[in-house]
Amino acid sequence: MRQNNRKLYGLAQGAMIAAIYVALTMVFAPISFGPVQFRIAEALCILPFFTPAAVPGLFAGCLLSNLLCGAMPLDVVFG
């Protein structure tokens, strides 16, 4: 695989992981936010063991889900 294709493939993987994280968090929003948070999407945290593209994907997914679902500002920054 050429270098440009490899970078594009990693970017696409990260974007898909972020989208799945956001979708799972939004579907299960009643239990994903609040004083006690139980996020089904956290099961995706095993993915960095399989692909390095999961690290920025999980970061972006967590940040986007916190911003889109109205989490408290402290949770967005420190969560």
C-alpha positions as CSV (number, residue, x, y, z in Angstrom):
1,M,0.0,0.0,0.0
2,R,1.4,3.4,-0.9
3,Q,2.1,5.9,1.8
4,N,-0.7,8.3,0.8
5,N,-3.2,5.5,0.7
6,R,-2.1,4.3,4.2
7,K,-2.6,7.8,5.7
8,L,-6.0,8.1,4.1
9,Y,-7.0,4.7,5.3
10,G,-5.9,5.6,8.9
11,L,-7.8,8.9,8.7
12,A,-11.0,7.1,7.5
13,Q,-10.6,4.5,10.3
14,G,-10.3,7.2,12.9
15,A,-13.3,9.1,11.5
16,M,-15.5,5.9,11.5
17,I,-14.5,5.1,15.1
18,A,-15.4,8.7,16.1
19,A,-18.7,8.4,14.4
20,I,-19.5,5.1,16.0
21,Y,-18.6,6.5,19.4
22,V,-20.8,9.6,19.0
23,A,-23.7,7.5,17.7
24,L,-23.5,5.0,20.6
25,T,-23.3,7.8,23.1
26,M,-26.3,9.6,21.6
27,V,-28.5,6.5,21.3
28,F,-27.8,5.7,25.0
29,A,-27.9,9.4,26.1
30,P,-30.1,8.8,29.2
31,I,-27.4,6.6,30.8
32,S,-24.4,8.3,29.2
33,F,-24.7,11.6,31.0
34,G,-25.4,12.6,34.5
35,P,-23.8,12.2,37.9
36,V,-23.2,8.6,37.2
37,Q,-22.2,7.9,33.6
38,F,-22.4,4.5,32.0
39,R,-21.2,4.8,28.4
40,I,-21.7,1.8,26.2
41,A,-19.3,3.5,23.7
42,E,-16.4,3.0,26.2
43,A,-16.3,-0.6,25.0
44,L,-14.5,0.9,21.9
45,C,-11.5,1.7,24.1
46,I,-10.0,-1.7,23.3
47,L,-9.5,-0.6,19.7
48,P,-6.1,1.1,20.2
49,F,-4.6,-2.4,20.8
50,F,-5.6,-3.2,17.2
51,T,-5.0,0.0,15.3
52,P,-3.3,3.3,16.1
53,A,-6.0,5.2,14.2
54,A,-8.3,4.5,17.1
55,V,-6.5,6.9,19.5
56,P,-7.5,10.2,17.7
57,G,-10.8,8.6,16.7
58,L,-11.8,8.0,20.3
59,F,-10.5,11.4,21.4
60,A,-12.6,13.1,18.7
61,G,-15.6,10.9,19.3
62,C,-15.6,11.6,23.1
63,L,-15.1,15.4,22.5
64,L,-17.9,15.6,19.9
65,S,-20.4,13.5,21.9
66,N,-19.8,15.7,25.0
67,L,-20.2,18.9,22.9
68,L,-23.3,17.7,21.0
69,C,-25.2,16.1,23.9
70,G,-24.8,19.1,26.2
71,A,-22.4,17.8,28.8
72,M,-21.2,20.2,31.5
73,P,-18.3,22.4,30.4
74,L,-16.0,20.8,33.1
75,D,-16.9,17.3,31.7
76,V,-15.9,18.5,28.2
77,V,-12.6,19.9,29.3
78,F,-11.5,17.4,32.0
79,G,-13.6,14.3,31.1
